């Protein structure tokens, strides 16, 4: 179990308490010697106290009532009495507020009109009062108004700030139920002349005790009034308490308490109707004064002894004010054991001396304690700041106490050391460029080590040689363009010794002019050393204790053990930073190699792609650079940060990575019947079988007695017909001719021929194909006649898994997947109208871009590469939304994606490494791009940038054959821009 935390006090409080306690002890001893139990002294003291309290209370009573009476009299002469509307009355508000300010105890003043109108101006001194009134923030005054006429009564609250500017105005219908003409102060003022005073009562708004002063004005039926709070009387009584337990109240003849010296507010009891009323003496827990609750009040002002459970008390009752109908008396009780009982002269002189001494000594003791403890408190704040790594504020603390001053200097040194650590850590952590990191690291170490210059070396992979990479001297830093490896024998002696003692840290020594010339001569001849230098060698070891580099700090101001320890500690941060940045650079290089390897593998996978994956990134980046340089075109606001360029680079190089999933037999399909092999050979063999069957039938007919010449002629005709039909099927297989519906019908007619199969086609095949055949139909009885060309059920190959483009996919693909993964039906393939690909195979080709997005979306790209899937996966989208895989329109694509869409098409048009086509000339490729722009396939802004910036010429010069580069009429294409936009709209 943990013990409860001990209560702690500040040092200055301890010192002050000790100082005052000593004084109090001395004074208490003297007071004890001077005290006595004299009854006469007690009685005299009580009388003196009562007279003084009565004087103070009477004075305070007059200070409450006199300004208020004057304010009422002043208000009764103002023009607001004759104002007939709220707006007119508000115009006289400054005079009313001035009148209110003249009575400090006044809470509100008001005017009641003969017709029932009412205007009240209230001081809003606290948030509680504002909350009761539901006033807005900043309210200083509240104006409450009631206007009555024949049509309706209007209750309005207007809230003003301290400058008397209106903040808010609200209509409150419930307020009109208040009628001032029914109030006691109004009726009394109407029947009396001069200022009338109400009986004390509890204010409804804030539940505080007070009374009202009112006066009838010269205007018929108009009465002005002011509310006075009696809280200040309680403050006076509290100040006049003779002893801590003195019980003191101010009450009227009915024992209603107007003020009390108690620290707690007076209670607010309620009457039988539930309305608040003034507390009576019987409502208060004052045992010494409880005897006055029912007995007649004494009139002689003489102390009376009262015995209670808490001891003997002296009770005094004195009149404060006496009028015909109002009597206010002060009653208080003082415990006798709290009164001083010494001799009169000795008691008074000694008490005055003790009090004076304490009053003088207390601030002096407090001041001295503060002077001693303030530096300690300041150092504590600095320590808490260091705990939160706030070391920027210098420790400017001085003290006359030697130990405290030493602690301040140690604290300043510690903060300076930590700040250097943090500065170097922040500097190396924020620098992403390795080449800029090294000079910055050297300069930070020079500054931390208080040196004039320095050299930074990097070690080779085995830590056997060092290369000078950065040199700095007097704020001039130079990076070595061609660093050379220095063997250990070429290192300065102090550096060799430091490296030879791993873990020992920095080493102080000297670097001679000859040693410096050996280091600088080959790489920085202009900095050849010509003098000896005091130096500190700092070896840099990584976490595997391998040498990754070294520092030489030149002309170090001091090289004591403290500085060497500090520099050694910093060197760990420097070594880790170098190692980390080197690892990051190596990872980026590895990632870049993987990207290029994937792109090269895709290009090498098929002879029909060549260097496509390498050229498209180059053209995309050319367009992106041109867009960044564009000042007044559509890309005037387009800019790419260094991290954005990395995303463009990765996305462009991986734009076809999905082709890894596309089967080669689909990509390289040269004929309609080709899969992994060309199935035209199977059909040829069927024709051969039919020809053999025809020849056999001929010989059988001759044997049966038919004339040989007739049978032979029929055979020749049948063989010629089969040859002709095979040539027709073979022609359709090549895919160069358009297969019309008539040609497809002819194929079905040829395919209706039958041939006799006698061998089982369900043996010697793969299990998958065997299962497919079994699921399609039962095995027929052999021999069986089969059509020459057929679309069999087993030719329909289902999808292995649901396509990624299925409806509701999470990537937003809109490509409609075919019902089957492949349709290898012979008639279906031969009847393809154009080209060699079936719809299923065409989808398989186009699916590569969807696979690209899926593959890249699964990679944990860092934040700055989050756009890579979008950049790589949108280059087959079109501006009019007819592209794939997501059917995006131009505004839904990023500018870089639109640039790569053009780059992908232009590279394909101009490529010369495709075995199936020749590269197009430059002008012809641009003409095709203009058609695609007109049809809404590529972005007109990118096409214009492509021409206007000259990127097309730059790309052609680097990647196209010279004989294909011809003249392009750029202006003619740019002039068509507005017309093309009209067509697209």
Order of alpha helices (4+ residues) and beta strands (2+ residues): alpha-alpha-alpha-alpha-beta-beta-alpha-beta-beta-beta-alpha-beta-beta-beta-beta-alpha-beta-beta-beta-beta-beta-alpha-alpha-alpha-beta-beta-beta-beta-alpha-beta-alpha-beta-beta-alpha-alpha-alpha-alpha-alpha-alpha-alpha-beta-alpha-beta-beta-beta-alpha-alpha-alpha-alpha-alpha-alpha-alpha-alpha-alpha
